[in-house]
Amino acid sequence: MNSARAAALLLIGALMAPGCTSREEEQIAPSKLATDMARYAPTVITADTTALSPGDRTALASLVRAAAVMDRLFLRQTWGGNEEMMRRLAADQTPAGRERYRYFMVNMGPWSRLDANASFVPGTPATRPHGANYYPEDMTREGFNAWLGTLPEADRQRAKGYFTAIRRASGGTLSIVPFAREYADLLPEAAMHLREAAAATDNASLRTYLTLRADAFLSDDYYRSDIAWMDLDSPVDVTIGPYEVYMDELFNYKAAFEAFITIRNEAESKKLGYFANHLQTIENALPIKPAYRNPKLGAAAPIRVVDLVVTGGEARAGVQTAAFNLPNDERVVTERGSKRVMLKNVQEAKFNTILKPIAALVLDPSQRNDVAFEPFFTHILAHELMHGLGPHAIAVRGRKSTVRQEMKELSSAFEEAKADVAALFALHTLIDRGLLDASMTKPLAVTFLAGIFRSVRFGITEAHGRGMALQFSYMLENGAIVHDSTADTYRVNFTRFAEVAKNLTGEIMTIQAEGDYAAAKKMLDSYGVMTPGLQLTLDRLKAIPVDIAPEFPLSRP
Ligand code: ZN
């Protein structure tokens, strides 16, 4: 459902007179499920496969099947009753039944992810069990810890491991079941599809990764395949396996299965390489004391830009991932670092479905046409790169430290604000030196302004949102953004924007270089807040979808 239709439904609800009979209400009022579902705008996600070799095309078809196995694994990991419930809901062909099935598939279970995991299917637990299906439903945190105390050290580590489930053995005691045994009916099938793909592709790094990953599905030893994933350099780019631990709300120990089957975006990869070649130029120009600059930047963390073909498992559920950092295994991260993958077509879909309608409501009409995806995505790329620039290892009164240590609980929000505003500074610097086309200047600023409202829409407790609120208030105070209080719209003041972005970059980075926690706190307390004016504007955005519900035509057989 598009935002116009969602708005119309809300309007119908608001216009209903109190005198309506209940029968009329039943007919006119949208069902709660339909309203909830309208928060996800159905969106086609597709990618250009024409440049793929015939072998890679065959591989892609096998990988799509492997991703579908991740769906089944994840459904089972979420809740023991999930697979049967899915079949039951799918059989209900009444309009209400179809709606419920659709919402179940968006959430990959009977609990609504945008509503603190509240149940929307009668006869299920009121909220999702905190331990999901990784542990027995009746097991408590205390019960697990008491049992852990009775185990030898090696078993204790296995019990807390990413790739084991905890079950009740006969007699009621807890026992450790490796994933390879727990999902013995599904993991061999997933491994088979990976091997088919490995046999078909002509890319050696992909073949290595898929072969090692298939082995890992059967052995629960993911280390070598994680390393191979770091080395992956292939037109078909794949991330598949047990990764994130968020669904284990008891301990954050257990990993959920997911898949991102993607195709490398060659044009954006080239752009990224171009920026990477100019990072030292930007570092040398940072608006901070020369002593705070890094005269020799190390190798930047790897970034891949890809287009999504299909997701599987946890990646399919709820709000869609637009970028991720993996792996999580500390052994691999220590040895090889981690890799950031950015899903360009997902970013573009969210831009069209969410940012454009926001811009239409909050921007001054004279600037709305400057909102564009190209500068939006370029700014995101620059944001990621700028995390690597500026102060990191610092000296505080002769004592060696890091920005992260000194900024403590403020470090994330402050670092996100830095990456955002320094990305503006970096792009302005490249434009000034003729390294980027000057026609981007205005769209960059206006799109950034619209993006602020998208980021702070769900509050400022999260680091990105708080960092954006800081930039918003600072720019408003310093005249880079101007508010029209009659229309409640905002516009960029182009004569001030670049200078204010540069000044804020300098202020944040200087505080970081000096490890000045008190100054960071003062800045976040005065600027990184939800002002009444900002809240009023956000209140007008309620009918705009929260996220997309993707349809993947390339995943159809
Ligand atoms: Zn960031």
Boltz pocket constraint, residues with backbone or C-beta under 6 A from the ligand:
constraints:
  - pocket:
      binder: B
      contacts: [[A, 383], [A, 384], [A, 387], [A, 415], [A, 416], [A, 419]]
      max_distance: 6.0
